[in-house]
């Protein structure tokens, strides 16, 4: 009897655990250009509400901070590459020549565009949380 009971409950438990796992609020930014949740994040937003949006606010702030720190980090990496001696410096130059240098103006433009989007969505999320 207990065996039949566990055979019925085990699959149901696994399905329930899978559904809970699939709908957990994501740790990374999961909203589109209109600041609406995209994909499975929409279900997570509907189920978890404020928990989802607080997580998205944290993710947006973290991504914004990462993007703001990027120019300084890139400069630091360039300094480290200049200071490196021997094969590391040669390997770095070889890798750059194979990939081709990225256009700094294009990268800067993309970064600023993403920052504007994140700040706009941050205010949208904050207004949702204040309701």
C-alpha positions in Angstrom: 0.0 0.0 0.0 2.8 2.4 0.9 4.5 1.5 -2.2 1.6 2.4 -4.4 1.2 5.6 -2.5 4.8 6.6 -3.1 4.6 5.6 -6.7 1.8 8.2 -7.2 3.3 10.9 -5.1 6.9 10.8 -6.4 6.0 11.8 -10.0 3.6 14.5 -8.7 6.3 15.8 -6.4 8.9 15.9 -9.1 6.5 17.7 -11.4 5.6 20.2 -8.7 9.3 20.8 -7.9 10.1 21.3 -11.6 7.3 23.8 -11.9 8.5 25.8 -8.9 12.1 25.7 -10.1 11.0 26.8 -13.6 9.1 29.8 -12.3 11.6 31.1 -9.7 12.5 34.7 -10.2 15.7 35.0 -12.3 18.9 36.5 -10.9 19.7 38.4 -14.1 17.8 41.1 -16.0 14.7 39.4 -17.5 12.8 42.3 -19.0 12.5 43.6 -22.5 13.0 47.1 -23.9 9.5 48.0 -22.7 10.5 47.0 -19.2 8.0 44.1 -19.2 9.1 40.6 -18.2 10.0 38.5 -21.2 9.7 34.7 -21.7 9.2 32.6 -18.7 9.9 35.6 -16.5 6.3 36.8 -17.2 5.0 33.8 -15.4 7.4 34.3 -12.6 6.3 38.0 -12.3 2.6 36.9 -12.2 3.3 34.3 -9.5 5.8 36.1 -7.3 4.9 39.8 -7.9 7.0 42.0 -5.5 9.6 39.3 -5.0 10.2 39.1 -8.7 10.4 42.9 -9.1 12.7 43.4 -6.1 15.0 40.8 -7.7 14.8 42.6 -11.1 15.6 45.9 -9.4 18.7 44.3 -7.8 19.7 42.8 -11.2 19.2 46.1 -13.0 21.2 48.0 -10.5 24.0 45.4 -10.6 24.1 45.5 -14.4 24.1 49.3 -14.4 27.0 49.4 -11.9 28.9 46.9 -14.1 28.4 49.0 -17.2 29.4 52.2 -15.4 32.6 50.5 -14.1 33.4 49.0 -17.5 35.6 51.9 -18.8 37.7 51.9 -15.7 38.0 48.1 -15.8 39.0 48.2 -19.5 41.7 50.8 -18.8 43.0 48.7 -15.9 43.2 45.7 -18.1 45.0 47.7 -20.8 47.5 48.9 -18.1 48.0 45.3 -16.9 48.6 44.2 -20.5 51.1 46.9 -21.1 53.0 46.0 -17.9 53.0 42.3 -18.8 56.2 40.9 -20.1 57.1 38.1 -22.4 54.6 35.6 -23.9 51.5 37.0 -22.2 51.9 40.4 -24.0 52.6 38.6 -27.3 49.6 36.3 -26.9 47.4 39.3 -26.1 48.5 41.1 -29.2 48.0 37.9 -31.3 44.5 37.5 -30.0 43.6 41.1 -30.8 45.0 40.8 -34.3 42.9 37.7 -34.9 39.7 39.1 -33.5 40.2 42.6 -34.8 39.9 45.5 -32.4 36.3 46.6 -31.6 35.3 50.1 -32.5 35.4 52.0 -29.2 32.8 54.5 -30.3 30.3 51.7 -31.2 31.0 49.9 -27.9 30.5 53.2 -26.0 27.3 53.9 -27.8 25.9 50.5 -27.1 26.9 50.8 -23.4 25.2 54.2 -23.1 22.1 52.9 -24.8 21.9 50.0 -22.4 22.5 52.3 -19.4 19.6 54.5 -20.5 17.4 51.5 -20.8 18.4 50.1 -17.4 17.8 53.5 -15.7 14.4 53.9 -17.3 13.4 50.4 -16.4 14.7 50.9 -12.9 12.3 53.8 -12.4 9.4 51.6 -13.8 10.2 48.8 -11.4 10.5 51.2 -8.5 7.0 52.6 -9.3 5.6 49.1 -9.5 7.1 48.2 -6.1 5.7 51.4 -4.6 2.1 50.5 -5.5 
